[in-house]
Amino acid sequence: MSITLYHNPKCAKSREALHLLRQHGIEPQIIEYLKTPPSTSELAALVRALGIQPRDLLRTKEPEYRAAGLGDPKLSDKQILSAMAKHPRLIERPILVKGKRAVLGRPPENVLKLL
């Protein structure tokens, strides 16, 4: 079964998660999501696999969060997913996907839950 890591090589937590995987002999398919942003439907699938709400995947301290008014509780899930697809810096990382399950690598040791 393939394992995919949504990765930002500039992020220390993401690099740490990748290092942990490699220490366990796992070489995941790496998606640098800032270079290849997931679509709205791919983000919806990730949220389902994570078992969270779209809002829970948002990085709230990014300037795009404030600029897009994403703190508004009236925004729909679709609007939030669209904002993340348009501004991938808003996506919390790293995300490890194995089959139909996924985990957020915060802390990085969380990725080991899928092994």
Secondary structure, DSSP 8 states (H G I E B T S, - for coil): --EEEEE-TT-HHHHHHHHHHHHTT---EEEETTTS---HHHHHHHHHHHTS-GGGGB-TTSHHHHHTTTT-TT--HHHHHHHHHH-GGGB-S-EEEETTEEEE-SSGGGGGGG-
